[in-house]
Amino acid sequence: MKTKIHYTFLKILTGSDLSRRRLPYMSARSALPGPAVWLTACCHGDEVGGIVIIQEIFKTIRKHGLLKGALHAFPLMNPTGFEAVSRNIPLSREDLNRSFPGKAAGTLGERLARIIFDTITETHPVLVVDLHTDWTRSIPYALIDAPPDPPRPEGHGMAYPDDIFRKTAAFALKCGLPVIRDTEVLHRSLSHSLIREGICAFTLEMGESYVINEKNITVGVNAVTDLLMHMGILDPTLKPVFRDKGYDLPAIVSGRVLDYRQHPYSSSSGIIRFLARPGDLVSPEKPVARIYNAFGKLVETMRPACAGLVLGHADSSMAYPGMPVMAFGCFNPDD
């Protein structure tokens, strides 16, 4: 069956020089009915890897088509941030991923968020995968939202659709990457706002920002295509195309959801020397970093607060009190 592929733009605003700022939009539709899935990227303008992952996936679709359903994408949600190499929207200094679901008459970030959010929800998707990047030295992983406190009789807390977090985790586990549960509820992120609407959504953190890391691109393409194959949208016989290189998931992590942690924070100022690399398995008994002062004297030895997986290092080897030094995916003792 033929797949219809369409590329277009959605208007964002008109500049003071009357130039139009636009949002690139990609879609592929099979002739056969099936689930609709969205891919989004570059919500933070310096996180460029997701753009290329989406481009590569659509190259495959142009060649092989979809078995059923539809795939939609916003590859560049923050074009002005991308041009300025800025995490935020330069004109308003807003974090777009803290502006959802947005407001039609709100701030610039809220207006852009509203266009994105309405366009996505109008297609009634089964799943949205938001592509981001993390610290410079980090491994790719899937990040799912933290379930908030349940509503209480006095009216505190928020109601969420039944099983939405469980269903989202089940999708994330099909990507073949470590699956990490966030410990902070980000109420105005894209993924959390979609979950409030009953739409499964999670984030893929695909390594470093600013530049294209080709290995991480391949890992990201593998992760998304594995998911689309599982959903019956892509032909599973294409799998060897994506297996020339990638990420080997530690066996102990497979099929599990780990909890995100940055503790312990540094208690000292000085120079960090890392003893564990991203992707290493660690335990509280073994040091993962040491901090030295300007004279080379050891001032602190850091051990993780949990057994788990190193997700990434801080972008600088400078330490100061209260600074996160490393990020971990922690094993839950109840699992």
KAMONOR-V604466 format. One record per residue. N is the residue number from 0. RES is the residue in one letter. SS is DSSP state (a for helix, b for strand, c for the rest). PSI is psi in radians with two decimals (NA if undefined). OMEGA is omega in whole degrees, -180 to 180 (NA if undefined). Layout:
BEGIN
n=(N N)
res=(RES RES)
ss=(SS SS)
psi=(PSI PSI)
omega=(OMEGA OMEGA)
END
This chain:
BEGIN
n=(0 1 2 3 4 5 6 7 8 9 10 11 12 13 14 15 16 17 18 19 20 21 22 23 24 25 26 27 28 29 30 31 32 33 34 35 36 37 38 39 40 41 42 43 44 45 46 47 48 49 50 51 52 53 54 55 56 57 58 59 60 61 62 63 64 65 66 67 68 69 70 71 72 73 74 75 76 77 78 79 80 81 82 83 84 85 86 87 88 89 90 91 92 93 94 95 96 97 98 99 100 101 102 103 104 105 106 107 108 109 110 111 112 113 114 115 116 117 118 119 120 121 122 123 124 125 126 127 128 129 130 131 132 133 134 135 136 137 138 139 140 141 142 143 144 145 146 147 148 149 150 151 152 153 154 155 156 157 158 159 160 161 162 163 164 165 166 167 168 169 170 171 172 173 174 175 176 177 178 179 180 181 182 183 184 185 186 187 188 189 190 191 192 193 194 195 196 197 198 199 200 201 202 203 204 205 206 207 208 209 210 211 212 213 214 215 216 217 218 219 220 221 222 223 224 225 226 227 228 229 230 231 232 233 234 235 236 237 238 239 240 241 242 243 244 245 246 247 248 249 250 251 252 253 254 255 256 257 258 259 260 261 262 263 264 265 266 267 268 269 270 271 272 273 274 275 276 277 278 279 280 281 282 283 284 285 286 287 288 289 290 291 292 293 294 295 296 297 298 299 300 301 302 303 304 305 306 307 308 309 310 311 312 313 314 315 316 317 318 319 320 321 322 323 324 325 326 327 328 329 330 331 332 333 334)
res=(M K T K I H Y T F L K I L T G S D L S R R R L P Y M S A R S A L P G P A V W L T A C C H G D E V G G I V I I Q E I F K T I R K H G L L K G A L H A F P L M N P T G F E A V S R N I P L S R E D L N R S F P G K A A G T L G E R L A R I I F D T I T E T H P V L V V D L H T D W T R S I P Y A L I D A P P D P P R P E G H G M A Y P D D I F R K T A A F A L K C G L P V I R D T E V L H R S L S H S L I R E G I C A F T L E M G E S Y V I N E K N I T V G V N A V T D L L M H M G I L D P T L K P V F R D K G Y D L P A I V S G R V L D Y R Q H P Y S S S S G I I R F L A R P G D L V S P E K P V A R I Y N A F G K L V E T M R P A C A G L V L G H A D S S M A Y P G M P V M A F G C F N P D D)
ss=(c c b b b b b b b b b b b b c c c c c b b b b b b b b b b b c c c c c b b b b b b c c c c c c c a a a a a a a a a a a a a a a a c c c c c b b b b b c c c c a a a a a c c c c c b c c c c b c a a a c c c c c c c c c a a a a a a a a a a a a a a c c c c c b b b b b b c c c c c b c c b b b b c c c c c c c c c c c c c c c c c c c a a a a a a a a a a a a c c b b b b c c c c c c c c a a a a a a a c c c b b b b b b c c c c c c c c a a a a a a a a a a a a a a a a a c c c c c a a a a a a a c c c c c c c c c c c c c c b b b b b c c c c c c c c b b b b b c c c c c c b b c c c c b b b b b b c c c c c b b b b b b c c c c b b b b b b c c c c b b c c c c c c b b b b b c c c c c)
psi=(2.45 2.46 2.24 2.16 2.34 2.27 2.36 -2.99 2.58 2.37 2.36 -1.00 2.95 2.23 3.01 -0.38 0.24 0.19 2.58 2.31 2.27 2.78 2.00 2.42 2.28 2.51 2.59 2.25 2.23 2.75 -0.29 2.45 2.68 -3.04 2.59 2.34 2.50 2.49 2.33 2.62 2.87 0.71 -0.64 2.15 -0.35 0.01 1.50 -0.28 -0.65 -0.53 -0.83 -0.62 -0.79 -0.74 -0.76 -0.64 -0.70 -0.49 -0.76 -0.71 -0.69 -0.58 -0.71 -0.31 3.09 2.57 -0.67 2.94 -2.73 2.59 2.18 2.72 2.45 1.67 -0.33 1.46 -0.39 1.24 -0.64 -0.61 -0.68 -0.80 -0.58 0.04 0.88 2.41 -0.72 3.09 2.00 -0.68 -0.63 -0.09 0.53 2.60 1.95 -0.59 0.21 0.43 -0.04 2.70 0.00 3.02 2.35 -0.50 0.50 -2.68 3.02 -0.79 -0.72 -0.61 -0.78 -0.76 -0.67 -0.72 -0.82 -0.84 -0.79 -0.70 -0.71 -0.91 -0.47 -0.37 -0.04 1.01 2.68 -0.54 2.52 2.26 2.04 2.09 2.17 3.12 2.93 -2.66 2.78 -0.77 1.59 2.76 2.72 2.49 2.80 2.31 2.11 2.65 2.62 2.26 2.31 3.02 2.42 2.74 2.50 2.80 -0.54 0.03 -0.04 2.70 3.00 2.56 2.43 2.65 2.53 2.36 0.17 -0.65 -0.65 -0.76 -0.70 -0.76 -0.67 -0.70 -0.82 -0.63 -0.29 -0.06 -0.24 0.33 2.84 2.40 2.12 2.29 2.16 2.70 0.00 2.30 2.00 1.59 -0.42 0.31 2.85 -0.84 -0.78 -0.65 -0.64 -0.71 -0.66 -0.46 0.05 0.29 2.16 2.36 2.43 3.00 2.44 2.09 1.89 1.06 -2.45 2.75 3.07 -0.73 2.88 2.01 1.92 -0.60 -0.75 -0.55 -0.81 -0.74 -0.75 -0.74 -0.76 -0.80 -0.82 -0.71 -0.64 -0.76 -0.80 -0.60 -0.75 -0.63 -0.05 0.21 -0.68 2.64 2.09 -0.29 -0.16 -0.10 -0.75 -0.42 -0.54 0.16 0.44 -0.50 2.94 -2.58 2.26 1.98 2.19 2.38 -0.64 -0.34 -0.44 2.29 0.13 2.68 2.11 2.77 2.34 2.34 2.51 0.04 2.65 2.63 2.75 2.50 -0.05 2.85 2.59 -2.69 2.21 2.33 1.99 2.40 -0.29 2.49 2.74 2.31 -0.23 2.55 2.36 2.89 2.81 -0.31 -0.33 2.29 2.51 -0.26 2.69 2.56 2.27 2.61 -3.08 -0.36 0.06 0.20 2.34 2.17 -0.30 2.40 2.20 2.32 2.53 2.67 -0.06 2.87 2.40 -2.62 2.33 2.12 -0.62 2.91 2.71 2.67 -0.18 2.61 0.17 2.28 2.60 2.78 2.31 0.16 2.34 2.28 -0.68 2.78 2.52 2.62 1.98 2.38 2.36 2.12 -0.31 -0.22 NA)
omega=(-177 176 177 -180 -175 175 179 179 170 -178 175 -178 173 -177 -180 176 179 175 -180 173 -170 -178 179 -179 -180 177 174 -177 174 175 -180 180 179 -177 172 180 177 167 178 -177 176 169 169 -168 179 -177 -165 -173 -178 178 -176 177 179 179 -178 179 179 172 178 -180 178 -177 -171 180 176 174 -179 173 -175 174 179 -180 163 -176 -174 -175 -177 -174 179 175 177 -179 -179 -176 -175 174 -174 172 -172 -175 -176 -180 179 171 -178 -179 169 -175 -177 1 175 179 -179 -179 -177 177 179 179 -180 178 178 179 -179 177 -179 -175 -179 180 179 -173 179 180 179 -176 173 -174 172 177 -178 -174 179 171 -171 176 -178 178 -180 177 175 176 176 -178 177 -176 176 173 179 175 179 178 179 -176 -178 173 180 -178 -177 178 178 178 -179 172 -175 -180 177 -180 179 178 180 176 -177 -179 180 -178 -180 178 171 179 -173 176 179 179 178 178 179 -170 -175 173 179 -176 -178 179 177 178 177 179 -180 180 177 -179 174 -176 167 176 -168 174 -166 177 171 -175 176 174 -171 178 179 176 179 178 -180 177 177 -176 -177 -180 174 180 -180 175 177 -179 179 -179 176 180 -178 178 178 -173 -179 180 -172 -171 179 176 -179 -175 178 -179 177 -174 -177 -178 -175 177 -178 173 -179 -180 -179 177 171 -179 2 171 175 175 -173 171 179 -176 -179 169 -175 180 178 -178 173 -177 179 170 -175 177 -178 -177 -171 178 177 178 174 -180 -178 177 -175 -180 179 179 178 -180 180 172 -174 176 -180 180 -176 169 -179 -172 175 179 -179 176 170 -177 -179 174 174 178 171 -176 179 -177 172 -176 -179 175 -176 164 -172 174 176 -176 180 -179 NA)
END
